[in-house]
Amino acid sequence: MERMELEKTLPIEGNKVLIMGNWSYKNMGDELILLWTIRLLQKQWKEVVVSAYDVKRLKSFFSQFTDLKPITYLHEFPKWIRSFFRYFFTKIRRELKVYRSVDSVIIWWGEILTEESPNSYRYWLVWLLPFFPKLDKINVYLMWGIQIPEKKFNIWLFDYLLSKVKAIYARDNESVEALTEYWYKNAQFFLDTSWFAYSWWRIKREIEHSKVALINLNKNWEKFFDDLVLQCESLLSNGYTIKYVPVSKGNNRVYNDLYYKEVLEKRLMTKFEVLDWEESFSSFVQEVKNADIVVTARLHLFLVASFLWVETKVYPYQMKILKMKKIIQEFFEE
C-alpha cells in the first residue's frame, strides 16, 4: 500500500468554517473524523469553529493532540423542544452571533442522509436554522454517506437541501455515482478522514504472538449476538485473551457499548478487560496493533484495525459498513 499524502486538502471556501454534526457523544469514529477535518482546515489557515453536544468533554479529548491550533467551541443548536428551551432561555443563545459570523458550514455525520436512520432528511435541515434568512450567502458542504431517498416527503426535503449545498464530499463512490445520476453534479469522493487522524504507519507491533482478540457489540448488532458468542467461545478455547472495546460510550443503549459487554459476559460466564480509547489514544492504538484479531460491527474500529493491518472480522449491520469495506479493500490494493 502506498501511503496517501497527508497534504491532500479539503476544498472549503471562506476563512471562518463551522463544523456541525454529532460530535462529543463519546463515539471514537466521530472524534477521529472531526480531528483530521480540523487539521485539514487548519493547514489551510482556516479559523475553525466546532459545534458540540458536550463542549467540555470534547475539549478534554482533544487536549492530548498538542498540534491543534486554537478552536472556537459552540454548543450544538437544539433539535427538540426541551433542548430548544434550554438553549434560548440561557446565555447559550448568545452563541447565535458566532453561528451567523461564519463563511462556510460543514455538516457531517456517518451515513448523513439515509432512510436507514429515520427522519435524517428532516434532521439536518434543522441544523441550518441559525443561518436563515442569510443561508444563500453561506457556503454549505455535506460530508460522507448519502443515499437517495424513496419516500416522497424525504425526496422533497432532500431536493431542498441539495439546492442549498455548494459541494458534497462522500466517502464512498456509490454515493457520488447516485448523486450524479440523481441530478446533483458537484459531488466528489474523499476518503474517510479518520485515515488522516493518526500516523498509523508508524505504529510497530510490540508482541509477535500475543493471542489477544478485541471485540465490540452494539445495539445495531444484536442480530449477530449468537454469532459473536460462538466466535468468543472459539477464541477462548484456543487460548486467546479477549478484550472489549467500547467504541461508543453514550448514555443510552443505542450509544452505550458497555451495556453489551455485560450481556456478553453473562452469556459466556466470564469477564472481559475494557480497552478504552478516550484517555490515551496513543496507548489504545498500540494495543490494537498488538492484537491478533478484531471482531466488530462498529465502522471505525474496523477502519482503525484495517489502517494498522490487523486481521478484522466485521459484521455489516448497515450499508455503510459494506461500502467502506469495499473502499478499504481498494485502498490497500493500491
C-alpha positions in Angstrom: 0.0 0.0 0.0 1.2 3.4 -0.9 0.5 5.9 1.9 -1.9 8.6 0.9 -0.3 12.0 1.1 -1.3 14.0 4.2 -1.0 17.2 2.2 -4.3 16.4 0.4 -6.6 19.4 1.0 -10.3 19.5 1.6 -11.7 22.2 -0.8 -13.6 24.5 1.5 -14.1 28.2 0.7 -14.1 31.0 3.2 -11.9 31.9 6.1 -14.1 31.0 9.1 -15.5 27.5 8.9 -18.1 25.9 11.2 -18.2 22.1 11.6 -21.6 20.8 12.7 -22.6 17.2 13.5 -23.0 14.6 16.2 -19.6 15.2 17.9 -18.8 14.7 21.6 -21.2 11.8 22.1 -18.2 9.7 23.1 -18.0 7.9 19.8 -14.5 7.2 18.6 -15.3 7.4 14.9 -16.9 10.8 15.2 -13.9 12.2 17.2 -11.3 10.8 14.7 -13.1 12.2 11.7 -13.5 15.6 13.4 -9.9 15.6 14.5 -8.4 15.4 11.0 -11.1 17.5 9.4 -9.9 20.2 11.8 -6.3 19.6 10.9 -7.0 19.7 7.2 -8.7 23.1 7.6 -6.0 24.5 9.9 -3.4 23.6 7.4 -5.2 26.0 5.1 -5.1 28.6 7.8 -8.9 28.5 8.3 -10.4 29.7 11.6 -12.2 26.6 12.8 -15.5 26.6 14.8 -16.9 23.4 16.2 -20.5 22.8 17.3 -20.6 20.1 20.0 -23.1 18.5 22.4 -20.6 18.3 25.2 -18.1 21.1 24.8 -16.2 20.3 28.0 -15.6 16.7 27.2 -14.6 17.3 23.6 -12.0 19.9 24.7 -10.7 17.4 27.2 -10.3 14.7 24.5 -8.6 17.0 22.0 -6.2 18.3 24.7 -3.9 15.2 24.1 -3.4 16.3 20.5 -1.0 19.2 21.1 -0.5 20.1 17.4 -4.0 21.6 17.2 -4.3 25.3 16.9 -7.0 27.2 19.0 -10.6 26.1 18.2 -13.8 28.0 18.9 -16.4 25.7 20.5 -20.1 26.2 20.4 -23.0 24.3 22.0 -24.9 22.5 19.3 -28.1 24.1 18.0 -31.2 22.4 19.6 -33.1 19.8 17.7 -36.1 19.1 20.0 -38.5 21.1 22.2 -36.7 20.5 25.6 -33.3 21.4 24.2 -34.8 24.4 22.5 -36.0 25.9 25.8 -32.6 25.1 27.5 -30.8 26.9 24.6 -32.9 30.0 24.2 -33.6 30.7 27.9 -30.0 30.6 28.9 -26.8 32.6 28.0 -26.0 30.0 25.4 -28.3 31.7 22.9 -25.7 34.5 22.6 -23.6 32.0 20.6 -26.0 32.5 17.7 -23.9 35.6 16.8 -20.9 33.3 16.2 -23.0 30.9 14.1 -24.0 33.8 11.9 -20.5 35.1 11.6 -19.1 32.1 9.7 -18.3 32.0 6.0 -18.8 28.2 5.5 -20.6 25.3 7.2 -19.7 21.7 7.0 -22.5 19.4 8.0 -21.2 15.9 8.7 -22.2 12.5 10.2 -21.6 8.9 9.2 -24.4 8.0 6.8 -25.6 11.5 6.9 -28.6 11.1 4.7 -30.2 7.7 4.6 -33.7 6.2 5.3 -31.9 3.6 7.5 -31.9 6.5 10.0 -35.5 7.7 10.4 -36.0 11.5 9.9 -32.4 12.1 8.8 -33.5 14.2 5.8 -35.5 16.5 8.1 -33.0 16.4 10.9 -30.2 18.1 9.0 -32.3 20.9 7.8 -32.8 21.9 11.5 -29.1 22.5 11.7 -29.4 25.2 9.1 -32.0 27.2 11.0 -29.4 29.6 12.6 -28.4 30.8 9.2 -31.8 31.9 7.9 -32.6 34.2 6.3 -28.9 34.6 5.0 -28.5 31.0 4.1 -27.8 31.7 0.4 -24.7 33.8 1.4 -23.1 30.9 3.3 -21.2 28.0 1.7 -22.8 24.8 2.9 -21.0 21.5 2.5 -22.1 17.9 3.2 -19.7 15.1 4.0 -19.9 11.3 4.0 -22.5 8.7 3.2 -25.6 9.8 1.3 -28.4 7.7 -0.1 -31.1 8.8 -2.5 -34.5 8.7 -0.6 -37.6 6.8 -1.9 -40.3 8.4 0.3 -42.0 11.4 -1.3 -41.6 13.7 1.7 -37.9 12.8 2.1 -37.4 13.5 -1.6 -38.8 17.0 -1.2 -36.6 17.7 1.8 -33.6 16.2 0.0 -34.1 18.3 -3.1 -34.4 21.5 -1.0 -31.2 20.7 1.0 -29.3 19.9 -2.2 -30.4 23.3 -3.6 -28.5 25.0 -0.7 -25.4 22.9 -0.8 -22.2 24.1 -2.6 -20.5 20.7 -2.7 -20.7 17.2 -1.3 -17.6 15.1 -0.2 -18.7 11.5 0.0 -16.5 8.7 1.5 -17.8 6.1 -1.0 -18.1 6.0 -4.7 -21.6 4.7 -4.6 -22.8 7.9 -3.1 -21.0 10.0 -5.7 -22.5 8.0 -8.6 -26.0 8.0 -7.1 -25.9 11.8 -6.7 -24.7 12.3 -10.2 -27.4 10.1 -11.7 -30.0 11.8 -9.5 -29.3 15.5 -10.5 -26.6 16.8 -8.2 -23.3 17.2 -10.1 -20.9 18.7 -7.6 -20.2 15.5 -5.6 -16.7 14.2 -5.1 -15.0 11.2 -3.4 -12.9 12.0 -0.3 -11.6 9.2 1.9 -13.0 9.0 5.4 -10.8 11.5 7.2 -10.1 9.1 10.1 -7.3 7.8 7.9 -5.6 11.2 8.4 -6.2 11.4 12.1 -3.2 9.5 13.2 0.2 8.3 12.0 -1.0 4.7 11.6 2.0 3.6 9.5 4.5 4.5 12.3 3.0 2.0 14.8 5.1 -1.1 15.1 3.8 -4.4 16.6 5.5 -4.9 20.0 4.4 -8.5 20.6 4.7 -11.1 17.8 2.3 -13.8 19.2 0.1 -12.1 21.8 -3.1 -14.2 21.2 -5.2 -11.2 22.0 -8.6 -10.6 20.4 -10.6 -7.3 20.5 -14.3 -7.4 20.3 -17.2 -5.0 20.2 -21.0 -5.2 20.3 -23.7 -2.5 19.9 -27.5 -2.1 19.6 -27.4 -2.4 15.8 -25.5 -5.6 16.1 -27.9 -7.5 18.3 -29.0 -9.8 15.5 -25.3 -11.1 15.3 -25.2 -11.8 19.1 -25.2 -15.6 18.7 -22.5 -15.4 16.0 -20.3 -13.4 18.3 -20.9 -15.8 21.2 -19.7 -18.7 19.0 -16.7 -16.6 17.9 -15.8 -15.8 21.5 -16.1 -19.4 22.6 -13.8 -20.5 19.8 -11.2 -17.8 20.7 -11.3 -18.7 24.4 -11.0 -22.4 23.7 -7.9 -21.6 21.6 -6.2 -19.7 24.5 -7.0 -16.1 23.4 -7.4 -13.3 25.9 -10.4 -11.2 24.9 -10.6 -7.5 25.5 -13.7 -5.4 25.0 -13.6 -2.1 23.1 -16.5 0.3 23.9 -16.3 2.4 20.6 -19.3 4.4 21.7 -19.9 5.4 25.3 -23.2 7.4 25.2 -25.9 7.5 27.8 -28.5 5.1 26.3 -28.4 1.5 24.9 -28.1 2.6 21.3 -24.9 4.5 22.0 -23.5 2.7 25.1 -21.5 -0.3 24.0 -20.6 -1.2 27.6 -24.1 -2.4 28.2 -23.5 -5.2 25.7 -20.2 -6.1 27.4 -22.2 -7.0 30.4 -24.8 -9.0 28.3 -22.0 -10.9 26.6 -20.2 -11.6 29.9 -23.3 -13.1 31.4 -23.8 -15.4 28.4 -20.2 -16.6 28.4 -19.8 -16.5 32.2 -16.5 -14.7 32.0 -15.2 -11.1 32.4 -13.5 -9.0 29.8 -10.9 -6.3 30.3 -12.0 -3.0 28.8 -9.7 -1.4 26.2 -10.5 2.3 26.3 -9.7 4.7 23.5 -10.5 8.0 25.2 -8.0 8.6 28.0 -4.8 7.9 26.0 -5.5 7.3 22.3 -1.8 6.5 21.6 -1.9 3.6 24.1 -5.1 2.4 22.5 -3.7 2.4 19.0 -0.6 0.4 20.2 -2.9 -2.3 21.8 -4.9 -2.6 18.6 -1.7 -3.1 16.7 -0.6 -5.8 19.1 -3.9 -7.7 18.8 -4.2 -10.8 16.6 -7.8 -10.2 15.5 -10.5 -7.6 15.8 -14.2 -8.7 15.7 -16.6 -5.8 15.3 -19.6 -4.2 13.6 -18.6 -0.6 14.5 -17.3 1.0 11.4 -14.4 2.9 12.9 -13.0 0.0 15.0 -12.9 -1.9 11.7 -11.2 1.1 10.0 -8.6 1.6 12.7 -7.7 -2.1 12.7 -7.5 -2.0 8.8 -5.3 1.1 8.9 -3.0 -0.9 11.3 -3.0 -4.1 9.1 -4.7 -6.1 11.9 -6.9 -9.1 10.9 -10.5 -8.0 11.2 -13.9 -9.7 11.1 -16.7 -7.3 10.5 -20.4 -7.8 10.9 -22.1 -5.4 8.4 -25.2 -4.2 10.2 -25.7 -1.2 7.9 -24.9 -0.4 4.3 -22.1 2.0 5.3 -20.1 -1.0 6.6 -20.3 -2.8 3.2 -19.4 0.4 1.3 -16.4 1.3 3.5 -15.2 -2.3 3.5 -15.1 -2.1 -0.3 -13.3 1.3 -0.2 -10.6 -0.1 2.2 -10.1 -3.2 0.1 -9.5 -1.0 -3.0 -7.3 1.4 -0.9 -5.0 -1.3 0.4 -4.6 -2.8 -3.0 -3.1 0.4 -4.5 
